[in-house]
Amino acid sequence: MDSDLKEWGMTLATVPVAIADPINASILAIGEDRLQGFQRDPLGEIARQSGVDLATVIERIQGMLRAGVIRRVRQTLLATNLAQGALVAWELPQENLDAGFDFLFQCDPFSGHVVTRSTDAATPGSSYKLWTTLKVPAGFSMRRHCEFLRGRIGASHFRVMPAKKLFALGVGHTRRRGMEPGSRAEVPAEIQDVAMVTLTDAEWRVLEAVKREFTPEELVGNIWEARALEAGLPMESFLQTAADFDRRRIIGRFSTFLEHVKPLSTGEKVTKFNALFHWAVPPGREIEAGREVGRHHIMTHAYWREGGPEFRNVNVMGVAHGTDKELVLAHKAAIDVHLDEAGIAVGYTNVFWGGRSEIKPSEISPIAYRTWCGEMGLDAETMRLAPGEVSMAG
């Protein structure tokens, strides 16, 4: 890494890249998950909200990205509104686990988060060791995609769990450090609906330019100028199209992503424990319970998903991260108490701990899906939703 830094004409001493550095911490506290929607001037907005001048913001983010402290910088999408999305749990023999993990991470661009999970004791669903987030572009069958993957990784069963409602979505590890258990918003979390949006081929070309990751060299003051050129549009037309995507609720946030679990190049760990919480609440109270869970600041994700009989019919799930296991459990205990105080009976609850983990943005382009089918030896037409077939993802 030092030799690379010398090639860039800098050293770690001249451009601090540790997340513990006060200036970097101020930048990351905003850059991780505070820039919601499409930002015309995202780096300038980080500067304004963090109180750090723009030149330093650019220098520090470039340095952290080059050093591998920040793993990617990109405009995220609300992909659940562009492609069928679901959390998928895979049951497969232990001897197939590593190879299955590698295939889903390396060979399936539509599988985003790929995580092994375990429970502290044998519980319903604990035989499902491999978990992924999956997006299948509109018009194609999630059932057929999962059946193909099942055969390739040697899984015996899989459970597809689409999000019916979202209540929290924002992975701000830096600002969550030192957070007290029970810390929550004054009001319940807002409900985010899942509603599919159809784009034209021309709109997909613009969206591809919007969502592609930025290289360090692309992090400049007028960050969208080159992307507008790439999309073949005048700058103002590009910005207006992106703003329209925002209004149509397909734009997520502009983010400087940190590693979730793996040590950074500096030796620091952003988090150590990744917990997927499960709650079974009475049918009909899923939205109320989800809003109460989602208002807790520790939650990076919270959603209504149906776990089915494999997971004791849990219907509210959420993710929290931390560097101390007992503290993560204390956060969950505080949420459990809050649900009880709110009069929401929890019939069953569990924690699935993350182990090996790899994260990449899920591909959502129908064009990319057809290309992938060819690479896998599949006829893309056979992977389409059959007439009358209802998507497994809602």
C-alpha positions as CSV (number, residue, x, y, z in Angstrom):
1,M,0.0,0.0,0.0
2,D,2.8,2.4,0.8
3,S,4.3,2.0,-2.7
4,D,0.9,2.8,-4.2
5,L,0.6,5.9,-2.1
6,K,4.0,7.1,-3.2
7,E,2.9,6.8,-6.8
8,W,0.0,9.1,-6.0
9,G,2.6,11.6,-4.5
10,M,1.3,11.3,-1.0
11,T,1.8,9.2,2.2
12,L,-0.5,8.2,5.0
13,A,1.3,10.9,7.0
14,T,0.2,13.7,4.6
15,V,-3.3,12.5,4.0
16,P,-4.7,10.8,7.1
17,V,-7.0,7.9,6.2
18,A,-7.9,6.4,9.6
19,I,-11.6,6.7,10.4
20,A,-10.6,7.7,13.9
21,D,-9.1,10.9,12.5
22,P,-11.4,13.7,13.7
23,I,-11.7,15.3,10.2
24,N,-12.4,11.9,8.6
25,A,-14.9,11.0,11.2
26,S,-16.8,14.3,10.6
27,I,-16.8,13.6,6.8
28,L,-17.9,10.0,7.2
29,A,-20.6,10.8,9.7
30,I,-22.3,12.7,6.9
31,G,-21.1,10.8,3.9
32,E,-22.1,7.3,5.0
33,D,-25.9,7.8,5.0
34,R,-26.9,11.4,5.5
35,L,-27.2,12.5,1.8
36,Q,-30.6,11.2,0.9
37,G,-31.9,11.4,-2.6
38,F,-30.1,12.7,-5.7
39,Q,-27.6,15.3,-4.8
40,R,-26.5,17.9,-7.5
41,D,-23.4,18.7,-5.5
42,P,-22.8,15.7,-3.1
43,L,-19.2,16.6,-2.1
44,G,-20.2,20.2,-1.5
45,E,-23.1,19.0,0.7
46,I,-20.7,16.9,2.8
47,A,-18.5,20.0,3.2
48,R,-21.5,22.1,4.2
49,Q,-22.9,19.6,6.7
50,S,-19.6,18.5,8.2
51,G,-18.0,22.0,8.4
52,V,-15.0,20.7,6.6
53,D,-13.9,22.8,3.5
54,L,-14.5,21.2,0.1
55,A,-10.9,20.8,-0.9
56,T,-10.2,18.8,2.3
57,V,-13.3,16.8,1.8
58,I,-12.2,15.8,-1.7
59,E,-8.7,15.1,-0.6
60,R,-9.7,12.9,2.4
61,I,-12.3,10.9,0.5
62,Q,-9.9,10.3,-2.4
63,G,-7.2,9.2,0.1
64,M,-9.5,6.9,2.0
65,L,-10.9,5.4,-1.2
66,R,-7.4,4.8,-2.6
67,A,-6.3,3.3,0.7
68,G,-9.2,0.9,0.8
69,V,-10.7,2.5,3.9
70,I,-13.7,3.6,1.9
71,R,-14.7,0.6,-0.3
72,R,-16.8,2.5,-2.7
73,V,-18.4,5.9,-3.4
74,R,-21.6,5.9,-5.4
75,Q,-25.1,7.2,-5.8
76,T,-27.3,4.3,-4.5
77,L,-30.7,3.4,-5.9
78,L,-33.9,2.2,-4.3
79,A,-33.4,-1.0,-6.2
80,T,-36.5,-2.6,-4.7
81,N,-38.5,-0.2,-6.9
82,L,-36.5,-1.1,-10.1
83,A,-36.2,-4.9,-9.7
84,Q,-37.8,-7.7,-7.8
85,G,-35.9,-7.9,-4.5
86,A,-35.8,-10.4,-1.7
87,L,-33.7,-11.7,1.2
88,V,-32.9,-15.4,0.4
89,A,-31.9,-18.0,3.0
90,W,-30.1,-21.1,1.6
91,E,-29.9,-24.5,3.2
92,L,-27.0,-26.5,1.9
93,P,-24.6,-29.1,3.2
94,Q,-21.6,-27.8,5.2
95,E,-19.2,-29.1,2.6
96,N,-20.9,-27.0,-0.1
97,L,-20.9,-23.8,2.0
98,D,-17.7,-22.1,1.0
99,A,-18.0,-23.0,-2.7
100,G,-21.6,-21.8,-2.7
101,F,-20.6,-18.6,-1.1
102,D,-17.9,-18.0,-3.7
103,F,-20.2,-18.7,-6.6
104,L,-22.9,-16.3,-5.4
105,F,-20.4,-13.6,-4.7
106,Q,-18.2,-14.0,-7.8
107,C,-20.6,-15.3,-10.5
108,D,-24.0,-13.9,-9.7
109,P,-24.1,-10.1,-10.1
110,F,-27.7,-10.1,-9.0
111,S,-26.8,-11.4,-5.5
112,G,-25.6,-8.4,-3.5
113,H,-24.9,-9.1,0.2
114,V,-23.6,-12.6,0.6
115,V,-23.3,-13.6,4.3
116,T,-22.9,-16.8,6.3
117,R,-25.1,-16.7,9.4
118,S,-25.4,-18.7,12.6
119,T,-27.3,-18.7,15.8
120,D,-26.1,-19.1,19.4
121,A,-28.1,-22.3,19.7
122,A,-29.9,-24.7,17.4
123,T,-33.2,-22.9,16.6
124,P,-35.8,-22.9,13.8
125,G,-34.0,-21.9,10.6
126,S,-30.5,-22.3,12.0
127,S,-29.8,-24.9,9.3
128,Y,-30.0,-22.0,6.8
129,K,-26.3,-21.0,6.9
130,L,-26.0,-18.8,3.7
131,W,-28.0,-15.6,3.2
132,T,-28.1,-13.3,0.3
133,T,-29.9,-10.2,-1.0
134,L,-31.1,-10.8,-4.5
135,K,-32.5,-8.5,-7.2
136,V,-33.9,-10.0,-10.4
137,P,-34.7,-7.4,-13.2
138,A,-38.3,-6.8,-14.2
139,G,-39.8,-9.4,-16.5
140,F,-37.6,-12.2,-15.3
141,S,-38.5,-14.9,-12.7
142,M,-37.0,-14.9,-9.3
143,R,-38.3,-18.5,-8.8
144,R,-36.4,-19.7,-11.9
145,H,-33.3,-17.7,-10.9
146,C,-33.2,-19.2,-7.5
147,E,-33.8,-22.7,-8.9
148,F,-30.9,-22.3,-11.2
149,L,-28.7,-21.0,-8.3
150,R,-29.9,-23.9,-6.1
151,G,-28.6,-26.4,-8.6
152,R,-25.3,-24.6,-9.1
153,I,-24.5,-24.3,-5.3
154,G,-25.9,-27.7,-4.3
155,A,-28.6,-26.2,-1.9
156,S,-31.4,-28.5,-0.7
157,H,-33.8,-25.7,0.0
158,F,-34.2,-21.9,-0.1
159,R,-36.6,-19.4,1.4
160,V,-37.4,-16.2,-0.5
161,M,-38.4,-13.3,1.7
162,P,-39.4,-10.1,-0.2
163,A,-39.8,-6.9,1.8
164,K,-43.4,-5.9,2.0
165,K,-42.6,-2.6,3.8
166,L,-39.3,-0.8,4.7
167,F,-38.9,1.1,7.9
168,A,-35.1,1.9,8.1
169,L,-32.4,1.9,5.5
170,G,-29.1,3.7,6.2
171,V,-25.8,2.2,7.1
172,G,-24.0,5.0,9.1
173,H,-21.5,3.1,11.2
174,T,-19.4,6.1,12.1
175,R,-22.3,8.1,13.7
176,R,-23.6,5.0,15.5
177,R,-20.4,4.4,17.4
178,G,-21.0,4.9,21.2
179,M,-24.8,5.0,20.7
180,E,-26.7,4.1,23.9
181,P,-29.1,1.1,23.8
182,G,-32.6,2.4,23.5
183,S,-31.7,5.5,21.6
184,R,-34.6,6.2,19.3
185,A,-36.4,8.9,17.4
186,E,-39.3,10.8,19.0
187,V,-41.8,9.4,16.5
188,P,-42.2,6.0,14.8
189,A,-40.2,5.4,11.6
190,E,-41.8,6.3,8.3
191,I,-43.2,3.6,6.0
192,Q,-41.4,3.1,2.7
193,D,-43.5,1.3,0.1
194,V,-42.1,-1.0,-2.5
195,A,-43.5,0.0,-5.9
196,M,-42.0,-1.1,-9.2
197,V,-41.1,1.6,-11.7
198,T,-40.6,0.9,-15.4
199,L,-37.8,2.8,-17.3
200,T,-37.2,3.2,-21.0
201,D,-33.9,2.1,-22.6
202,A,-32.8,5.8,-22.7
203,E,-33.6,6.2,-19.0
204,W,-31.6,3.1,-18.2
205,R,-28.6,4.6,-19.9
206,V,-28.8,7.7,-17.7
207,L,-29.4,5.6,-14.6
208,E,-26.3,3.5,-15.4
209,A,-24.2,6.7,-15.5
210,V,-25.8,7.9,-12.2
211,K,-25.2,4.7,-10.3
212,R,-21.7,3.6,-11.4
213,E,-19.1,3.8,-8.7
214,F,-16.7,6.8,-8.7
215,T,-12.9,6.4,-9.0
216,P,-10.7,8.6,-6.8
217,E,-9.9,10.7,-9.9
218,E,-13.6,11.3,-10.6
219,L,-14.1,12.9,-7.1
220,V,-14.1,16.5,-8.2
221,G,-16.2,19.6,-7.5
222,N,-18.4,19.2,-10.6
223,I,-18.9,15.5,-10.1
224,W,-21.7,14.9,-12.6
225,E,-20.1,16.7,-15.6
226,A,-18.3,13.6,-16.9
227,R,-21.4,11.4,-16.2
228,A,-23.6,13.7,-18.3
229,L,-21.1,13.4,-21.1
230,E,-21.1,9.6,-20.7
231,A,-24.9,9.6,-21.0
232,G,-24.9,11.9,-24.0
233,L,-26.9,14.6,-22.4
234,P,-26.3,18.3,-21.7
235,M,-25.5,18.8,-18.0
236,E,-28.8,20.4,-17.1
237,S,-30.8,17.7,-18.9
238,F,-28.8,15.0,-17.0
239,L,-29.5,16.7,-13.7
240,Q,-33.2,17.1,-14.4
241,T,-33.5,13.4,-15.4
242,A,-31.7,12.3,-12.2
243,A,-34.0,14.6,-10.2
244,D,-37.0,13.0,-11.9
245,F,-35.6,9.6,-10.9
246,D,-35.6,10.9,-7.3
247,R,-39.2,12.1,-7.6
248,R,-40.2,8.6,-8.9
249,R,-38.5,7.1,-5.7
250,I,-35.8,5.1,-7.4
251,I,-32.9,7.1,-6.0
252,G,-31.5,6.1,-2.6
253,R,-28.6,8.1,-1.2
254,F,-25.1,9.3,-2.1
255,S,-22.7,7.3,0.1
256,T,-19.1,6.8,1.1
257,F,-19.3,3.1,2.0
258,L,-17.1,1.6,4.7
259,E,-16.4,-2.1,5.1
260,H,-19.0,-3.7,7.4
261,V,-16.9,-6.4,9.0
262,K,-13.5,-6.9,7.4
263,P,-10.6,-4.9,8.8
264,L,-9.7,-1.8,6.9
265,S,-6.3,-1.2,5.4
266,T,-5.4,0.8,8.5
267,G,-6.1,-2.2,10.7
268,E,-9.3,-0.6,12.1
269,K,-12.6,-2.4,12.3
270,V,-15.7,-0.4,11.6
271,T,-17.8,-3.2,13.1
272,K,-17.2,-6.7,14.4
273,F,-20.7,-8.1,14.9
274,N,-23.5,-8.1,12.3
275,A,-26.8,-9.2,13.7
276,L,-30.0,-10.0,11.9
277,F,-32.9,-9.7,14.4
278,H,-36.1,-11.7,14.0
279,W,-39.4,-10.9,15.7
280,A,-42.8,-12.7,15.3
281,V,-45.6,-10.2,16.0
282,P,-49.3,-10.8,15.7
283,P,-50.6,-10.7,12.1
284,G,-52.0,-7.3,11.4
285,R,-49.5,-5.5,13.6
286,E,-46.4,-5.9,11.3
287,I,-46.4,-2.2,10.2
288,E,-46.9,-0.9,13.7
289,A,-44.1,-3.1,15.0
290,G,-41.8,-2.3,12.1
291,R,-42.2,1.4,12.7
292,E,-41.3,1.0,16.4
293,V,-38.2,-1.1,15.5
294,G,-37.2,1.3,12.7
295,R,-37.3,4.3,15.0
296,H,-34.3,2.9,17.0
297,H,-31.2,4.6,15.8
298,I,-29.0,1.5,15.9
299,M,-31.0,-0.2,13.2
300,T,-29.4,0.0,9.7
301,H,-32.2,-1.9,8.2
302,A,-35.8,-2.7,9.3
303,Y,-38.5,-4.3,7.3
304,W,-41.6,-6.5,7.2
305,R,-40.6,-9.8,5.7
306,E,-42.4,-13.1,6.1
307,G,-40.1,-15.8,7.3
308,G,-42.6,-18.6,7.0
309,P,-42.7,-21.9,9.0
310,E,-38.9,-22.4,8.5
311,F,-38.3,-19.4,10.8
312,R,-41.3,-19.8,13.2
313,N,-43.3,-17.3,11.1
314,V,-41.3,-14.2,12.0
315,N,-42.5,-11.2,10.2
316,V,-40.4,-8.2,11.3
317,M,-36.6,-8.3,10.7
318,G,-33.8,-5.8,11.1
319,V,-30.0,-5.5,11.0
320,A,-27.7,-3.9,13.6
321,H,-23.9,-3.7,13.7
322,G,-21.5,-3.2,16.5
323,T,-18.0,-3.8,17.8
324,D,-19.1,-5.6,21.0
325,K,-21.5,-8.5,21.0
326,E,-23.0,-7.8,24.4
327,L,-23.7,-4.2,23.4
328,V,-25.5,-5.4,20.3
329,L,-27.6,-7.7,22.4
330,A,-28.3,-4.8,24.8
331,H,-29.6,-2.8,21.9
332,K,-31.9,-5.6,20.9
333,A,-33.1,-6.0,24.5
334,A,-34.0,-2.3,24.6
335,I,-36.1,-2.8,21.4
336,D,-37.8,-5.8,22.9
337,V,-38.7,-3.8,26.0
338,H,-40.0,-1.0,23.9
339,L,-42.2,-3.4,21.8
340,D,-43.6,-4.7,25.0
341,E,-44.3,-1.2,26.4
342,A,-46.0,-0.4,23.1
343,G,-48.4,-3.3,23.7
344,I,-47.0,-5.4,20.8
345,A,-46.7,-9.0,21.9
346,V,-43.6,-10.8,20.5
347,G,-44.4,-14.5,20.2
348,Y,-40.9,-15.5,19.1
349,T,-37.5,-13.8,18.5
350,N,-34.0,-14.8,17.5
351,V,-30.7,-13.4,16.4
352,F,-28.7,-14.6,13.4
353,W,-25.0,-13.5,13.6
354,G,-23.1,-12.7,10.5
355,G,-19.8,-14.5,9.7
356,R,-18.1,-14.5,6.4
357,S,-19.4,-11.5,4.4
358,E,-19.0,-9.9,1.0
359,I,-21.0,-7.0,-0.3
360,K,-21.5,-5.6,-3.8
361,P,-24.2,-3.6,-5.4
362,S,-26.8,-5.9,-7.0
363,E,-27.1,-5.5,-10.7
364,I,-30.6,-4.6,-11.8
365,S,-30.4,-4.0,-15.5
366,P,-32.4,-6.2,-17.9
367,I,-29.7,-5.8,-20.4
368,A,-27.1,-7.1,-18.0
369,Y,-29.4,-10.0,-17.1
370,R,-29.6,-11.2,-20.7
371,T,-25.8,-11.0,-21.0
372,W,-25.4,-13.0,-17.8
373,C,-27.8,-15.7,-19.0
374,G,-25.6,-16.2,-22.1
375,E,-22.5,-16.5,-19.9
376,M,-24.3,-19.1,-17.8
377,G,-25.4,-21.1,-20.8
378,L,-29.1,-20.1,-20.2
379,D,-31.6,-19.0,-22.7
380,A,-32.8,-15.7,-21.3
381,E,-36.3,-16.2,-22.6
382,T,-36.7,-19.3,-20.5
383,M,-35.9,-17.2,-17.4
384,R,-38.8,-14.8,-17.9
385,L,-41.9,-14.8,-15.9
386,A,-44.3,-17.3,-17.4
387,P,-47.8,-16.1,-18.4
388,G,-49.8,-15.9,-15.2
389,E,-46.8,-16.5,-12.9
390,V,-46.8,-14.3,-9.9
391,S,-43.4,-12.9,-8.8
392,M,-42.1,-14.5,-5.6
393,A,-40.9,-11.1,-4.7
394,G,-44.3,-9.5,-4.4
